Amino acid sequence: MWLKFGVAPSGELASIDEVVRGKTNLACLYCGGSLTAKKGSVKEHHFAHTGETCKPVSQRIKTKAFPSLPLYDNFNVRFV
């Protein structure tokens, strides 16, 4: 699953289609970490964490447009 949205400093959601490639001023919906727009010609356009991937959920930020996004650690996925 690719991360398609980031949170602007104003608290509004921004789509990957609305930004140019490279480092952005957007934050991760899950952890608040900074995001880089990955817009190449091979993979689907998406955001990636600029630094460390998803910090602990206790640092999660809330948005005006999407306040009830499920937490990534609540899916109970098991790898065998």
N, CA, C and O atoms as CSV, one atom per row, in Angstrom:
chain,resi,resn,atom,element,x,y,z
A,1,MET,N,N,0.843,-1.173,0.000
A,1,MET,CA,C,0.000,0.000,0.000
A,1,MET,C,C,0.893,1.243,0.000
A,1,MET,O,O,1.799,1.359,0.826
A,2,TRP,N,N,0.642,2.151,-0.908
A,2,TRP,CA,C,1.408,3.383,-1.023
A,2,TRP,C,C,0.737,4.499,-0.240
A,2,TRP,O,O,-0.489,4.558,-0.156
A,3,LEU,N,N,1.532,5.370,0.323
A,3,LEU,CA,C,1.015,6.533,1.040
A,3,LEU,C,C,0.702,7.608,0.008
A,3,LEU,O,O,1.614,8.140,-0.625
A,4,LYS,N,N,-0.577,7.933,-0.168
A,4,LYS,CA,C,-1.029,8.851,-1.210
A,4,LYS,C,C,-1.315,10.264,-0.709
A,4,LYS,O,O,-1.482,11.175,-1.520
A,5,PHE,N,N,-1.375,10.471,0.617
A,5,PHE,CA,C,-1.701,11.773,1.169
A,5,PHE,C,C,-0.724,12.156,2.271
A,5,PHE,O,O,-0.197,11.300,2.981
A,6,GLY,N,N,-0.495,13.450,2.397
A,6,GLY,CA,C,0.301,14.006,3.473
A,6,GLY,C,C,-0.480,15.139,4.110
A,6,GLY,O,O,-1.477,15.596,3.550
A,7,VAL,N,N,-0.043,15.596,5.267
A,7,VAL,CA,C,-0.737,16.671,5.977
A,7,VAL,C,C,0.094,17.951,5.864
A,7,VAL,O,O,1.269,17.975,6.230
A,8,ALA,N,N,-0.533,19.015,5.351
A,8,ALA,CA,C,0.120,20.315,5.226
A,8,ALA,C,C,0.216,20.973,6.600
A,8,ALA,O,O,-0.508,20.578,7.514
A,9,PRO,N,N,1.086,21.964,6.771
A,9,PRO,CA,C,1.197,22.664,8.051
A,9,PRO,C,C,-0.137,23.268,8.523
A,9,PRO,O,O,-0.340,23.467,9.721
A,10,SER,N,N,-1.034,23.555,7.588
A,10,SER,CA,C,-2.353,24.106,7.927
A,10,SER,C,C,-3.305,23.048,8.464
A,10,SER,O,O,-4.382,23.375,8.961
A,11,GLY,N,N,-2.907,21.766,8.366
A,11,GLY,CA,C,-3.757,20.673,8.828
A,11,GLY,C,C,-4.599,20.059,7.727
A,11,GLY,O,O,-5.332,19.102,7.976
A,12,GLU,N,N,-4.510,20.588,6.517
A,12,GLU,CA,C,-5.278,20.062,5.383
A,12,GLU,C,C,-4.524,18.914,4.723
A,12,GLU,O,O,-3.294,18.870,4.759
A,13,LEU,N,N,-5.267,17.981,4.118
A,13,LEU,CA,C,-4.641,16.872,3.391
A,13,LEU,C,C,-4.172,17.350,2.022
A,13,LEU,O,O,-4.817,18.189,1.394
A,14,ALA,N,N,-3.051,16.814,1.565
A,14,ALA,CA,C,-2.530,17.095,0.234
A,14,ALA,C,C,-2.261,15.765,-0.456
A,14,ALA,O,O,-1.635,14.874,0.119
A,15,SER,N,N,-2.731,15.637,-1.677
A,15,SER,CA,C,-2.550,14.425,-2.467
A,15,SER,C,C,-1.174,14.424,-3.126
A,15,SER,O,O,-0.588,15.482,-3.357
A,16,ILE,N,N,-0.669,13.242,-3.424
A,16,ILE,CA,C,0.591,13.113,-4.142
A,16,ILE,C,C,0.502,13.808,-5.496
A,16,ILE,O,O,1.516,14.275,-6.015
A,17,ASP,N,N,-0.692,13.884,-6.074
A,17,ASP,CA,C,-0.884,14.531,-7.373
A,17,ASP,C,C,-0.767,16.052,-7.302
A,17,ASP,O,O,-0.631,16.704,-8.338
A,18,GLU,N,N,-0.817,16.625,-6.110
A,18,GLU,CA,C,-0.796,18.080,-5.940
A,18,GLU,C,C,0.604,18.649,-5.698
A,18,GLU,O,O,0.765,19.867,-5.624
A,19,VAL,N,N,1.607,17.799,-5.574
A,19,VAL,CA,C,2.949,18.276,-5.231
A,19,VAL,C,C,3.962,17.863,-6.292
A,19,VAL,O,O,3.728,16.939,-7.071
A,20,VAL,N,N,5.087,18.563,-6.306
A,20,VAL,CA,C,6.184,18.180,-7.199
A,20,VAL,C,C,7.045,17.144,-6.474
A,20,VAL,O,O,6.973,17.008,-5.252
A,21,ARG,N,N,7.843,16.430,-7.227
A,21,ARG,CA,C,8.672,15.392,-6.615
A,21,ARG,C,C,9.778,15.985,-5.753
A,21,ARG,O,O,10.234,17.106,-5.976
A,22,GLY,N,N,10.197,15.203,-4.763
A,22,GLY,CA,C,11.254,15.631,-3.859
A,22,GLY,C,C,10.735,15.900,-2.453
A,22,GLY,O,O,9.595,15.575,-2.124
A,23,LYS,N,N,11.592,16.500,-1.629
A,23,LYS,CA,C,11.222,16.778,-0.237
A,23,LYS,C,C,10.067,17.773,-0.196
A,23,LYS,O,O,9.998,18.698,-1.006
A,24,THR,N,N,9.158,17.569,0.766
A,24,THR,CA,C,7.983,18.431,0.905
A,24,THR,C,C,7.922,18.997,2.320
A,24,THR,O,O,8.729,18.644,3.179
A,25,ASN,N,N,6.960,19.874,2.544
A,25,ASN,CA,C,6.701,20.379,3.896
A,25,ASN,C,C,5.524,19.631,4.515
A,25,ASN,O,O,4.929,20.096,5.487
A,26,LEU,N,N,5.189,18.473,3.950
A,26,LEU,CA,C,4.061,17.667,4.423
A,26,LEU,C,C,4.508,16.680,5.493
A,26,LEU,O,O,5.682,16.322,5.590
A,27,ALA,N,N,3.538,16.252,6.291
A,27,ALA,CA,C,3.801,15.297,7.368
A,27,ALA,C,C,3.005,14.016,7.143
A,27,ALA,O,O,1.966,14.028,6.484
A,28,CYS,N,N,3.494,12.927,7.687
A,28,CYS,CA,C,2.830,11.623,7.608
A,28,CYS,C,C,1.535,11.657,8.413
A,28,CYS,O,O,1.494,12.202,9.516
A,29,LEU,N,N,0.478,11.071,7.855
A,29,LEU,CA,C,-0.817,10.979,8.534
A,29,LEU,C,C,-0.741,10.160,9.813
A,29,LEU,O,O,-1.491,10.406,10.758
A,30,TYR,N,N,0.149,9.202,9.844
A,30,TYR,CA,C,0.231,8.272,10.960
A,30,TYR,C,C,1.142,8.734,12.083
A,30,TYR,O,O,0.808,8.591,13.259
A,31,CYS,N,N,2.303,9.292,11.720
A,31,CYS,CA,C,3.290,9.579,12.757
A,31,CYS,C,C,3.762,11.028,12.806
A,31,CYS,O,O,4.420,11.421,13.769
A,32,GLY,N,N,3.446,11.823,11.802
A,32,GLY,CA,C,3.874,13.216,11.784
A,32,GLY,C,C,5.268,13.427,11.226
A,32,GLY,O,O,5.756,14.557,11.218
A,33,GLY,N,N,5.928,12.368,10.757
A,33,GLY,CA,C,7.263,12.500,10.180
A,33,GLY,C,C,7.226,13.209,8.839
A,33,GLY,O,O,6.191,13.219,8.173
A,34,SER,N,N,8.344,13.804,8.433
A,34,SER,CA,C,8.392,14.534,7.162
A,34,SER,C,C,8.366,13.565,5.980
A,34,SER,O,O,8.811,12.422,6.078
A,35,LEU,N,N,7.825,14.063,4.849
A,35,LEU,CA,C,7.614,13.214,3.677
A,35,LEU,C,C,8.349,13.726,2.453
A,35,LEU,O,O,8.568,14.927,2.293
A,36,THR,N,N,8.726,12.786,1.587
A,36,THR,CA,C,9.311,13.072,0.286
A,36,THR,C,C,8.374,12.498,-0.767
A,36,THR,O,O,7.921,11.361,-0.644
A,37,ALA,N,N,8.080,13.286,-1.810
A,37,ALA,CA,C,7.216,12.828,-2.904
A,37,ALA,C,C,8.049,12.017,-3.882
A,37,ALA,O,O,9.021,12.516,-4.448
A,38,LYS,N,N,7.665,10.775,-4.075
A,38,LYS,CA,C,8.335,9.873,-5.012
A,38,LYS,C,C,7.490,9.827,-6.280
A,38,LYS,O,O,6.408,9.239,-6.294
A,39,LYS,N,N,7.992,10.451,-7.343
A,39,LYS,CA,C,7.219,10.554,-8.584
A,39,LYS,C,C,8.096,10.184,-9.770
A,39,LYS,O,O,8.424,11.030,-10.602
A,40,GLY,N,N,8.467,8.930,-9.840
A,40,GLY,CA,C,9.296,8.442,-10.936
A,40,GLY,C,C,8.456,7.878,-12.066
A,40,GLY,O,O,7.247,8.104,-12.126
A,41,SER,N,N,9.098,7.146,-12.960
A,41,SER,CA,C,8.393,6.596,-14.119
A,41,SER,C,C,8.146,5.090,-14.008
A,41,SER,O,O,7.517,4.510,-14.893
A,42,VAL,N,N,8.630,4.442,-12.934
A,42,VAL,CA,C,8.475,2.996,-12.803
A,42,VAL,C,C,7.366,2.640,-11.826
A,42,VAL,O,O,6.431,1.927,-12.191
A,43,LYS,N,N,7.451,3.120,-10.596
A,43,LYS,CA,C,6.463,2.791,-9.566
A,43,LYS,C,C,5.348,3.839,-9.527
A,43,LYS,O,O,5.497,4.950,-10.036
A,44,GLU,N,N,4.242,3.460,-8.916
A,44,GLU,CA,C,3.136,4.388,-8.723
A,44,GLU,C,C,3.601,5.552,-7.845
A,44,GLU,O,O,4.366,5.343,-6.903
A,45,HIS,N,N,3.151,6.773,-8.140
A,45,HIS,CA,C,3.539,7.944,-7.352
A,45,HIS,C,C,3.038,7.787,-5.919
A,45,HIS,O,O,1.909,7.354,-5.687
A,46,HIS,N,N,3.911,8.153,-4.945
A,46,HIS,CA,C,3.580,7.983,-3.535
A,46,HIS,C,C,4.501,8.835,-2.679
A,46,HIS,O,O,5.489,9.382,-3.167
A,47,PHE,N,N,4.169,8.943,-1.397
A,47,PHE,CA,C,5.041,9.606,-0.429
A,47,PHE,C,C,5.851,8.558,0.305
A,47,PHE,O,O,5.393,7.436,0.522
A,48,ALA,N,N,7.061,8.936,0.684
A,48,ALA,CA,C,7.913,8.101,1.527
A,48,ALA,C,C,8.416,8.987,2.660
A,48,ALA,O,O,8.506,10.206,2.507
A,49,HIS,N,N,8.738,8.386,3.777
A,49,HIS,CA,C,9.288,9.157,4.887
A,49,HIS,C,C,10.666,9.687,4.488
A,49,HIS,O,O,11.472,8.961,3.905
A,50,THR,N,N,10.927,10.946,4.803
A,50,THR,CA,C,12.215,11.555,4.483
A,50,THR,C,C,13.309,10.955,5.350
A,50,THR,O,O,14.422,10.714,4.883
A,51,GLY,N,N,12.988,10.716,6.607
A,51,GLY,CA,C,13.957,10.131,7.527
A,51,GLY,C,C,13.516,8.746,7.937
A,51,GLY,O,O,13.296,7.873,7.097
A,52,GLU,N,N,13.392,8.556,9.213
A,52,GLU,CA,C,12.995,7.274,9.786
A,52,GLU,C,C,11.533,6.968,9.447
A,52,GLU,O,O,10.683,7.857,9.502
A,53,THR,N,N,11.243,5.719,9.097
A,53,THR,CA,C,9.883,5.304,8.774
A,53,THR,C,C,9.021,5.268,10.025
A,53,THR,O,O,9.489,4.871,11.092
A,54,CYS,N,N,7.786,5.673,9.901
A,54,CYS,CA,C,6.769,5.801,10.950
A,54,CYS,C,C,7.280,5.686,12.386
A,54,CYS,O,O,7.607,4.604,12.873
A,55,LYS,N,N,7.334,6.819,13.024
A,55,LYS,CA,C,7.700,6.915,14.439
A,55,LYS,C,C,6.574,6.305,15.271
A,55,LYS,O,O,5.531,5.962,14.715
A,56,PRO,N,N,6.749,6.160,16.571
A,56,PRO,CA,C,5.669,5.620,17.406
A,56,PRO,C,C,4.362,6.387,17.224
A,56,PRO,O,O,4.356,7.603,17.036
A,57,VAL,N,N,3.267,5.652,17.283
A,57,VAL,CA,C,1.949,6.222,17.031
A,57,VAL,C,C,1.573,7.294,18.051
A,57,VAL,O,O,0.684,8.099,17.774
A,58,SER,N,N,2.204,7.334,19.196
A,58,SER,CA,C,1.885,8.356,20.197
A,58,SER,C,C,2.150,9.759,19.661
A,58,SER,O,O,1.639,10.735,20.210
A,59,GLN,N,N,2.947,9.871,18.590
A,59,GLN,CA,C,3.245,11.164,17.995
A,59,GLN,C,C,2.332,11.483,16.823
A,59,GLN,O,O,2.577,12.448,16.099
A,60,ARG,N,N,1.287,10.695,16.621
A,60,ARG,CA,C,0.379,10.863,15.498
A,60,ARG,C,C,-0.291,12.233,15.531
A,60,ARG,O,O,-0.653,12.731,16.597
A,61,ILE,N,N,-0.451,12.831,14.363
A,61,ILE,CA,C,-1.105,14.131,14.280
A,61,ILE,C,C,-2.529,13.957,13.781
A,61,ILE,O,O,-2.836,12.962,13.123
A,62,LYS,N,N,-3.396,14.900,14.081
A,62,LYS,CA,C,-4.783,14.850,13.632
A,62,LYS,C,C,-4.984,15.912,12.556
A,62,LYS,O,O,-4.348,16.966,12.577
A,63,THR,N,N,-5.876,15.617,11.618
A,63,THR,CA,C,-6.172,16.554,10.550
A,63,THR,C,C,-7.627,16.955,10.610
A,63,THR,O,O,-8.453,16.252,11.193
A,64,LYS,N,N,-7.940,18.085,10.007
A,64,LYS,CA,C,-9.327,18.534,9.927
A,64,LYS,C,C,-10.120,17.650,8.982
A,64,LYS,O,O,-11.283,17.339,9.237
A,65,ALA,N,N,-9.489,17.250,7.893
A,65,ALA,CA,C,-10.192,16.526,6.846
A,65,ALA,C,C,-10.305,15.023,7.082
A,65,ALA,O,O,-11.185,14.379,6.510
A,66,PHE,N,N,-9.447,14.461,7.898
A,66,PHE,CA,C,-9.390,13.001,8.035
A,66,PHE,C,C,-9.083,12.616,9.470
A,66,PHE,O,O,-8.041,12.007,9.712
A,67,PRO,N,N,-9.940,12.943,10.440
A,67,PRO,CA,C,-9.600,12.744,11.848
A,67,PRO,C,C,-9.587,11.308,12.335
A,67,PRO,O,O,-8.994,11.031,13.378
A,68,SER,N,N,-10.218,10.380,11.623
A,68,SER,CA,C,-10.329,9.031,12.165
A,68,SER,C,C,-9.628,7.978,11.324
A,68,SER,O,O,-10.148,6.875,11.157
A,69,LEU,N,N,-8.466,8.297,10.796
A,69,LEU,CA,C,-7.700,7.339,10.023
A,69,LEU,C,C,-7.237,6.200,10.928
A,69,LEU,O,O,-6.714,6.461,12.012
A,70,PRO,N,N,-7.417,4.930,10.510
A,70,PRO,CA,C,-6.995,3.819,11.374
A,70,PRO,C,C,-5.482,3.825,11.578
A,70,PRO,O,O,-4.725,4.178,10.674
A,71,LEU,N,N,-5.065,3.442,12.740
A,71,LEU,CA,C,-3.646,3.399,13.056
A,71,LEU,C,C,-2.997,2.200,12.388
A,71,LEU,O,O,-3.592,1.124,12.328
A,72,TYR,N,N,-1.778,2.377,11.884
A,72,TYR,CA,C,-1.123,1.294,11.162
A,72,TYR,C,C,-0.844,0.077,12.018
A,72,TYR,O,O,-0.689,-1.017,11.475
A,73,ASP,N,N,-0.774,0.217,13.325
A,73,ASP,CA,C,-0.468,-0.931,14.170
A,73,ASP,C,C,-1.728,-1.627,14.703
A,73,ASP,O,O,-1.626,-2.502,15.563
A,74,ASN,N,N,-2.899,-1.256,14.208
A,74,ASN,CA,C,-4.142,-1.871,14.661
A,74,ASN,C,C,-4.727,-2.849,13.643
A,74,ASN,O,O,-5.889,-3.236,13.770
A,75,PHE,N,N,-3.960,-3.254,12.646
A,75,PHE,CA,C,-4.478,-4.165,11.639
A,75,PHE,C,C,-4.294,-5.632,12.009
A,75,PHE,O,O,-4.870,-6.506,11.363
A,76,ASN,N,N,-3.502,-5.914,13.037
A,76,ASN,CA,C,-3.272,-7.282,13.501
A,76,ASN,C,C,-2.832,-8.216,12.382
A,76,ASN,O,O,-3.341,-9.331,12.271
A,77,VAL,N,N,-1.905,-7.780,11.562
A,77,VAL,CA,C,-1.381,-8.592,10.478
A,77,VAL,C,C,-0.270,-9.483,11.025
A,77,VAL,O,O,0.610,-9.022,11.752
A,78,ARG,N,N,-0.324,-10.757,10.670
A,78,ARG,CA,C,0.706,-11.692,11.117
A,78,ARG,C,C,1.476,-12.204,9.925
A,78,ARG,O,O,0.887,-12.563,8.905
A,79,PHE,N,N,2.782,-12.240,10.045
A,79,PHE,CA,C,3.638,-12.769,8.990
A,79,PHE,C,C,4.107,-14.148,9.427
A,79,PHE,O,O,4.567,-14.334,10.554
A,80,VAL,N,N,3.984,-15.109,8.520
A,80,VAL,CA,C,4.346,-16.493,8.811
A,80,VAL,C,C,5.648,-16.832,8.150
A,80,VAL,O,O,6.128,-17.958,8.275
